[in-house]
């Protein structure tokens, strides 16, 4: 496969705008994508297949840590995307709970009733979990109890 040259020395970078190579240099800095070679002129050359793989995962909404895991563990891209879908579905479910909660609160307020506190908080306190042996919580869901 032929290598493509991506240089940060573009008209855009001289005008203060981000160059097309800026994400590639960032991926290099965070360890996702190393140049296949660096020319004598300082130009970085990247394997197009590697670039496309990373850009596809970014386009599908995967974060850089998840992409790093897929690349480092040589996880099948489809398996990585399946895990990403599962995370997105969990987030969707949490947002749907928040929407139901907001709707409940609106309906109760419009009816002149007191909104149910558990319904008002549904989806908003998902990060807080109480273990049965604990008396309370700290922010982020950490139990305030002995280990």
N, CA and C of each residue as an Amber inpcrd file, in Angstrom:
protein
   441
   0.8500000  -1.1680000   0.0000000   0.0000000   0.0000000   0.0000000
   0.8980000   1.2340000   0.0000000   0.5510000   2.2280000  -0.7690000
   1.3710000   3.4290000  -0.8460000   1.1460000   4.3050000   0.3770000
   2.1780000   5.0050000   0.7360000   2.0990000   5.9000000   1.8820000
   1.7420000   7.2930000   1.3960000   0.9710000   7.9860000   2.1670000
   0.5740000   9.3470000   1.8430000   1.3790000  10.3080000   2.7090000
   1.7210000  11.4480000   2.1500000   2.4510000  12.4610000   2.8840000
   1.4490000  13.4340000   3.5040000   1.6310000  13.6910000   4.7810000
   0.8210000  14.6860000   5.4710000   1.7840000  15.6390000   6.1380000
   1.7050000  16.8600000   5.7960000   2.6170000  17.8410000   6.3590000
   1.8420000  18.8910000   7.1260000   2.4130000  19.3670000   8.2020000
   1.8020000  20.4460000   8.9520000   2.0880000  21.8110000   8.3450000
   2.8910000  21.8450000   7.2990000   3.2630000  23.1170000   6.6780000
   2.3140000  23.4490000   5.5390000   1.0890000  23.7280000   5.8860000
   0.0950000  24.0400000   4.8630000  -0.2800000  25.5060000   4.9270000
  -0.9830000  25.9630000   3.9120000  -1.4730000  27.3430000   3.9170000
  -2.3540000  27.5820000   5.1360000  -3.1670000  26.5740000   5.5150000
  -4.0550000  26.7400000   6.6660000  -3.2720000  26.9890000   7.9470000
  -2.1780000  26.2500000   8.1400000  -1.4230000  26.4330000   9.3870000
  -0.7470000  27.7940000   9.4180000  -0.3160000  28.2980000   8.2690000
   0.2950000  29.6240000   8.2360000  -0.7410000  30.7130000   8.4960000
  -1.9950000  30.4360000   8.2250000  -3.0630000  31.4110000   8.4510000
  -3.6820000  31.2560000   9.8400000  -3.1450000  30.3820000  10.6590000
  -3.6700000  30.2140000  12.0030000  -4.7940000  29.2000000  12.1020000
  -5.0870000  28.5260000  11.0150000  -6.1200000  27.4870000  11.0470000
  -5.4550000  26.1260000  11.2040000  -6.2040000  25.1920000  11.7270000
  -5.6710000  23.8370000  11.9030000  -5.4100000  23.2110000  10.5460000
  -4.3170000  22.4830000  10.4590000  -3.9970000  21.8030000   9.2100000
  -4.6680000  20.4340000   9.1950000  -4.8240000  19.8450000   8.0200000
  -5.4040000  18.5050000   7.9490000  -4.5670000  17.4740000   8.6980000
  -3.2720000  17.7580000   8.8650000  -2.3910000  16.8140000   9.5480000
  -2.4430000  16.9410000  11.0660000  -3.0970000  17.9700000  11.5970000
  -3.1100000  18.1860000  13.0480000  -3.6530000  16.9800000  13.8150000
  -4.7790000  16.3770000  13.3960000  -5.2380000  15.1910000  14.1350000
  -4.2340000  14.0450000  14.0760000  -3.5540000  13.9000000  12.9500000
  -2.5810000  12.8150000  12.8240000  -1.4150000  13.0330000  13.7840000
  -0.9530000  14.2650000  13.8870000   0.1270000  14.5460000  14.8400000
  -0.3490000  14.3260000  16.2660000  -1.6120000  14.6670000  16.5590000
  -2.1610000  14.4160000  17.8950000  -2.2190000  12.9120000  18.1680000
  -2.6910000  12.1390000  17.1990000  -2.7520000  10.6880000  17.3750000
  -1.3540000  10.1230000  17.6030000  -0.3590000  10.7170000  16.9620000
   1.0250000  10.2970000  17.1780000   1.4500000  10.6310000  18.6050000
   1.1390000  11.8510000  19.0710000   1.5260000  12.2650000  20.4310000
   0.9100000  11.3740000  21.5030000  -0.3300000  10.9130000  21.2830000
  -0.9840000  10.0860000  22.3020000  -0.7350000   8.5960000  22.0880000
   0.0580000   8.2580000  21.0880000   0.4700000   6.8740000  20.8980000
  -0.4460000   6.0120000  20.0440000  -1.3760000   6.6210000  19.3140000
  -2.2790000   5.8300000  18.4640000  -1.7170000   5.5560000  17.0860000
  -0.9380000   6.4840000  16.5610000  -0.5210000   6.3950000  15.1700000
   0.8640000   6.9880000  15.0200000   1.8150000   6.1400000  14.7330000
   3.1700000   6.6250000  14.4800000   3.3590000   6.7470000  12.9740000
   4.1390000   7.7350000  12.5460000   4.3990000   7.8160000  11.1140000
   5.1720000   6.5820000  10.6610000   4.8740000   6.1250000   9.4570000
   5.6030000   4.9870000   8.9090000   7.0500000   5.3690000   8.6350000
   7.2410000   6.6230000   8.2610000   8.5870000   7.1590000   8.0970000
   8.5000000   8.6760000   8.1280000   9.6330000   9.2880000   8.3710000
   9.7360000  10.7410000   8.3290000  10.7830000  11.0730000   7.2850000
  10.3810000  11.8680000   6.3130000  11.2860000  12.2340000   5.2320000
  12.3770000  13.1750000   5.7050000  13.4080000  13.3300000   4.8660000
  14.5140000  14.2240000   5.1780000  14.0260000  15.6610000   5.3520000
  12.9230000  15.9980000   4.7110000  12.3510000  17.3390000   4.8050000
  11.4530000  17.5140000   6.0250000  11.3050000  16.4710000   6.8550000
  10.4840000  16.5480000   8.0550000   9.0380000  16.1210000   7.8500000
   8.6750000  15.8210000   6.6150000   7.3100000  15.3700000   6.3490000
   7.1010000  13.9980000   6.9700000   5.9190000  13.8200000   7.5300000
   5.5560000  12.5380000   8.1410000   4.7200000  11.7530000   7.1430000
   5.0240000  10.4920000   7.0150000   4.2860000   9.6190000   6.1040000
   3.5520000   8.5830000   6.9330000   2.2380000   8.4320000   6.6710000
   1.3930000   7.5320000   7.4500000   0.8220000   6.4610000   6.5410000
   0.6190000   5.2970000   7.1130000  -0.0190000   4.1960000   6.4030000
  -1.4970000   4.5250000   6.2520000  -2.0030000   4.6580000   5.0260000
  -3.4080000   5.0280000   4.8350000  -4.3950000   4.0760000   5.5090000
  -4.0890000   2.7760000   5.5370000  -5.0170000   1.8180000   6.1690000
  -5.1340000   2.0930000   7.6650000  -4.0090000   2.4200000   8.3100000
  -4.0390000   2.7250000   9.7450000  -4.8170000   4.0120000  10.0080000
  -4.6110000   5.0040000   9.1550000  -5.3210000   6.2770000   9.3000000
  -6.8220000   6.0560000   9.1440000  -7.2050000   5.3100000   8.1160000
  -8.6240000   5.0560000   7.8560000  -9.2580000   4.3120000   9.0240000
  -8.5500000   3.3490000   9.5800000  -9.0970000   2.5720000  10.7040000
  -9.3810000   3.4790000  11.8960000  -8.4430000   4.3570000  12.2310000
  -8.6430000   5.2730000  13.3530000  -9.7640000   6.2610000  13.0490000
  -9.7430000   6.8310000  11.8610000 -10.7740000   7.8150000  11.5070000
 -12.1660000   7.1970000  11.4830000 -12.2750000   5.9440000  11.0610000
 -13.5730000   5.2610000  11.0730000 -14.0810000   5.1130000  12.5020000
 -13.2080000   4.6890000  13.4000000 -13.6330000   4.5280000  14.7860000
 -13.9990000   5.8730000  15.4040000 -13.2570000   6.9490000  15.0730000
 -13.5960000   8.2840000  15.5770000 -14.9410000   8.7250000  15.0280000
 -15.1510000   8.4910000  13.7380000 -16.4060000   8.8920000  13.0910000
 -17.5970000   8.1880000  13.7440000 -17.3770000   6.9690000  14.2150000
 -18.4460000   6.2080000  14.8600000 -18.6020000   6.5740000  16.3320000
 -17.8310000   7.5540000  16.7800000 -18.0080000   8.0780000  18.1250000
 -17.1300000   7.4590000  19.1930000 -16.1990000   6.6030000  18.8160000
 -15.3300000   5.9940000  19.8190000 -14.3260000   7.0270000  20.3150000
 -14.0860000   7.0210000  21.6060000 -13.0950000   7.9050000  22.1900000
 -11.6940000   7.3630000  21.9720000 -10.7120000   8.2240000  22.1630000
  -9.3290000   7.8100000  21.9450000  -8.8910000   6.6710000  22.8680000
  -9.3110000   6.6330000  24.1500000  -8.9180000   5.4890000  24.9880000
  -9.4620000   4.1570000  24.4520000 -10.7080000   4.1600000  23.9640000
 -11.2810000   2.9240000  23.4130000 -10.5560000   2.5170000  22.1360000
 -10.2090000   3.4980000  21.3110000  -9.4600000   3.1950000  20.0930000
  -8.0940000   2.6340000  20.4440000  -7.4450000   3.2270000  21.4470000
  -6.1340000   2.7360000  21.8790000  -6.2240000   1.2860000  22.3270000
  -7.2960000   0.9490000  23.0320000  -7.4890000  -0.4280000  23.4910000
  -7.6380000  -1.3740000  22.3050000  -8.4280000  -0.9720000  21.3350000
  -8.6170000  -1.8000000  20.1370000  -7.2820000  -2.0030000  19.4330000
  -6.5190000  -0.9340000  19.2840000  -5.2470000  -1.0280000  18.5650000
  -4.1880000  -1.7740000  19.3590000  -4.0790000  -1.4920000  20.6700000
  -3.0340000  -2.1030000  21.4910000  -3.2540000  -3.5880000  21.6850000
  -4.4860000  -3.9680000  21.9110000  -4.7760000  -5.3800000  22.1570000
  -5.0260000  -6.1380000  20.8780000  -4.8960000  -5.4300000  19.7740000
  -5.1880000  -6.0060000  18.4690000  -6.5790000  -6.6450000  18.4860000
  -7.5060000  -5.9480000  19.1470000  -8.9010000  -6.3770000  19.2030000
  -9.5100000  -6.1820000  17.8330000 -10.3210000  -7.1120000  17.4460000
 -11.0300000  -6.9950000  16.1900000 -11.8480000  -5.7070000  16.2030000
 -11.8000000  -4.9690000  15.1250000 -12.5250000  -3.6980000  15.0490000
 -14.0030000  -3.8960000  15.3320000 -14.5850000  -4.9710000  14.8230000
 -16.0120000  -5.2280000  15.0610000 -16.2850000  -5.4460000  16.5460000
 -15.4040000  -6.1510000  17.2360000 -15.5870000  -6.3530000  18.6750000
 -15.4850000  -5.0220000  19.4220000 -14.5440000  -4.1900000  19.0200000
 -14.4270000  -2.8710000  19.6360000 -15.6680000  -2.0320000  19.4050000
 -16.2030000  -2.1050000  18.1980000 -17.4210000  -1.3560000  17.8870000
 -18.6240000  -1.9130000  18.6310000 -18.6700000  -3.2300000  18.8240000
 -19.7710000  -3.8170000  19.6050000 -19.7420000  -3.3070000  21.0430000
 -18.5490000  -3.2260000  21.6150000 -18.4230000  -2.6920000  22.9740000
 -18.8490000  -1.2240000  23.0020000 -18.5010000  -0.4920000  21.9610000
 -18.8960000   0.9150000  21.8700000 -20.4120000   1.0380000  21.7710000
 -21.0340000   0.1680000  20.9850000 -22.5000000   0.1750000  20.8710000
 -23.1340000  -0.0830000  22.2320000 -22.6000000  -1.0460000  22.9730000
 -23.1470000  -1.3470000  24.2960000 -23.0550000  -0.1230000  25.2120000
 -21.9240000   0.5820000  25.1540000 -21.7730000   1.7850000  25.9740000
 -22.7580000   2.8680000  25.5330000 -22.9440000   3.0140000  24.2270000
 -23.9040000   4.0010000  23.7190000 -25.3300000   3.6480000  24.1410000
 -25.6510000   2.3620000  24.1270000 -26.9920000   1.9430000  24.5410000
 -27.2260000   2.2300000  26.0210000 -26.2000000   2.0230000  26.8460000
 -26.3270000   2.3660000  28.2680000 -26.5500000   3.8590000  28.4370000
 -25.8130000   4.6580000  27.6820000 -25.9770000   6.1140000  27.7530000
 -27.3650000   6.5190000  27.2740000 -27.8460000   5.8860000  26.2070000
 -29.1960000   6.1790000  25.7050000 -30.2380000   5.8660000  26.7740000
 -30.0970000   4.7180000  27.4440000 -31.0460000   4.3380000  28.4920000
 -31.0460000   5.3580000  29.6280000 -29.8500000   5.8360000  30.0100000
 -29.7410000   6.8460000  31.0710000 -30.4320000   8.1350000  30.6350000
 -30.2350000   8.5490000  29.4060000 -30.8660000   9.7710000  28.9090000
 -32.3780000   9.5950000  28.8360000 -32.8410000   8.4160000  28.4220000
 -34.2880000   8.1730000  28.3860000 -34.8910000   8.2630000  29.7810000
 -34.1720000   7.7800000  30.8210000 -34.6550000   7.9050000  32.1980000
 -34.7420000   9.3760000  32.5990000 -33.7650000  10.1650000  32.2000000
 -33.7890000  11.5940000  32.5130000 -34.9580000  12.2880000  31.8110000
 -35.2290000  11.9140000  30.5840000 -36.3600000  12.5060000  29.8460000
 -37.6700000  12.1560000  30.5360000 -37.8360000  10.8790000  30.9270000
 -39.0570000  10.4780000  31.6410000 -39.1920000  11.2500000  32.9480000
 -38.0790000  11.4350000  33.6410000 -38.0850000  12.1630000  34.8970000
 -38.5100000  13.6090000  34.6890000 -37.9480000  14.2640000  33.6790000
 -38.3070000  15.6590000  33.3990000 -39.7770000  15.7710000  33.0130000
 -40.2610000  14.8420000  32.2070000 -41.6760000  14.8640000  31.8160000
 -42.5890000  14.6700000  33.0260000 -42.2100000  13.7280000  33.9040000
 -42.9910000  13.4970000  35.1240000 -43.0570000  14.7780000  35.9610000
 -41.9130000  15.4340000  36.1150000 -41.8550000  16.6500000  36.9200000
 -42.7470000  17.7360000  36.3260000 -42.6770000  17.9080000  35.0070000
 -43.5300000  18.9040000  34.3340000 -45.0030000  18.5850000  34.5490000
 -45.3700000  17.3180000  34.3340000 -46.7780000  16.9150000  34.4880000
 -47.2640000  17.1520000  35.9100000 -46.4400000  16.8010000  36.8920000
 -46.8350000  16.9950000  38.2920000 -46.9770000  18.4780000  38.6150000
 -46.0350000  19.2820000  38.1680000 -46.1030000  20.7180000  38.4460000
 -47.3100000  21.3640000  37.7710000 -47.6130000  20.9630000  36.5410000
 -48.7640000  21.5190000  35.8370000 -50.0750000  21.0980000  36.4860000
 -50.0860000  19.9220000  37.1110000 -51.2930000  19.4360000  37.7850000
 -51.4050000  19.9830000  39.2020000 -50.3950000  20.7360000  39.6320000
 -50.4230000  21.2860000  40.9750000 -50.0380000  20.2680000  42.0310000
 -49.4580000  19.1690000  41.6340000 -49.0650000  18.1240000  42.5760000
 -47.5690000  18.2290000  42.8790000 -47.1820000  17.5600000  43.9230000
 -45.7740000  17.5010000  44.2980000 -45.1160000  16.3810000  43.4870000
 -44.0570000  16.6730000  42.7240000 -43.3870000  15.6040000  41.9640000
 -42.7710000  14.5830000  42.9150000 -42.7940000  13.3300000  42.5150000
 -42.1810000  12.2680000  43.3160000 -40.6630000  12.3980000  43.2030000
 -40.0130000  12.4520000  44.3460000 -38.5740000  12.6730000  44.3680000
 -37.8160000  11.5780000  43.6190000 -38.2120000  10.3140000  43.7860000
 -37.4900000   9.2460000  43.1010000 -37.6240000   9.3780000  41.5830000
 -38.7830000   9.8360000  41.1090000 -38.9610000  10.0490000  39.6690000
 -38.1650000  11.2720000  39.2130000 -38.1040000  12.3080000  40.0250000
 -37.3590000  13.5090000  39.6480000 -35.8730000  13.2060000  39.4890000
 -35.3520000  12.3050000  40.2860000 -33.9230000  12.0080000  40.2830000
 -33.5350000  10.8410000  39.3820000 -34.5180000  10.1650000  38.8090000
 -34.2140000   9.0030000  37.9570000 -33.3020000   9.4170000  36.8150000
 -32.2090000   8.6970000  36.6730000 -31.2790000   8.9790000  35.5970000
 -30.2430000  10.0270000  35.9300000 -30.4590000  10.7950000  37.0010000
 -29.5220000  11.8460000  37.3560000 -28.5090000  11.3900000  38.3900000
 -28.8660000  10.4180000  39.2010000 -27.9840000   9.9460000  40.2620000
 -27.4380000   8.5570000  39.9670000 -27.3310000   8.2130000  38.7040000
 -26.8620000   6.8710000  38.3550000 -25.4280000   6.6160000  38.8220000
 -24.6420000   7.6760000  39.0120000 -23.2680000   7.5150000  39.4690000
 -23.1650000   7.2390000  40.9480000 -24.2840000   7.3140000  41.6670000
 -24.2880000   7.0830000  43.1030000 -24.9500000   5.7490000  43.3930000
 -24.1720000   4.8600000  44.0060000 -24.7050000   3.5420000  44.3410000
 -24.4550000   3.3000000  45.8250000 -25.4080000   2.6990000  46.4810000
 -25.2480000   2.3900000  47.9000000 -25.0870000   0.8870000  48.0410000
 -23.9720000   0.5130000  48.6700000 -23.7940000  -0.8970000  48.9950000
 -24.5420000  -1.1590000  50.2970000 -25.1770000  -2.3120000  50.4400000
 -26.0120000  -2.5780000  51.6140000 -25.2980000  -2.3580000  52.9460000
 -23.9980000  -2.6500000  53.0460000 -23.2960000  -2.5370000  54.3090000
 -22.8180000  -1.1170000  54.5860000 -23.1130000  -0.1610000  53.7010000
 -22.6050000   1.1970000  53.8520000 -23.7020000   2.1360000  54.3210000
 -23.2500000   3.2010000  54.9640000 -24.2120000   4.1620000  55.4800000
 -24.4460000   5.3340000  54.5470000 -23.5530000   5.5970000  53.6510000
 -23.7120000   6.7500000  52.7910000 -22.8410000   6.6880000  51.5610000
 -22.8340000   7.7920000  50.8340000 -22.1070000   7.8460000  49.5780000
 -21.2240000   9.0670000  49.5130000 -20.2340000   8.9530000  48.6810000
 -19.4450000  10.1030000  48.3080000 -19.7010000  10.3750000  46.8410000
 -19.3190000  11.5450000  46.3460000 -19.5210000  11.8730000  44.9490000
 -18.8390000  10.8320000  44.0670000 -19.4490000  10.5300000  42.9360000
 -18.8960000   9.5650000  42.0020000 -19.2610000   8.1430000  42.3130000
 -20.1350000   7.9290000  43.2900000 -20.6050000   6.5890000  43.5780000
 -19.7500000   5.8120000  44.5430000 -18.7280000   6.4490000  45.1240000
 -17.8770000   5.7600000  46.0850000 -18.5990000   5.6620000  47.4130000
 -18.6190000   4.4930000  47.9860000 -19.2950000   4.2930000  49.2580000
 -18.4670000   4.8830000  50.3870000 -19.1720000   5.5100000  51.3250000
 -18.5300000   6.1040000  52.5000000 -18.6150000   5.0740000  53.6170000
 -17.8160000   4.0170000  53.4800000 -17.8490000   2.9540000  54.4710000
 -16.4980000   2.2580000  54.4810000 -16.2510000   1.4750000  55.5160000
 -14.9680000   0.7780000  55.5850000 -14.8440000  -0.2430000  54.4610000
 -13.6160000  -0.4670000  54.0570000 -13.3480000  -1.4080000  52.9490000
 -13.5940000  -2.8220000  53.3550000
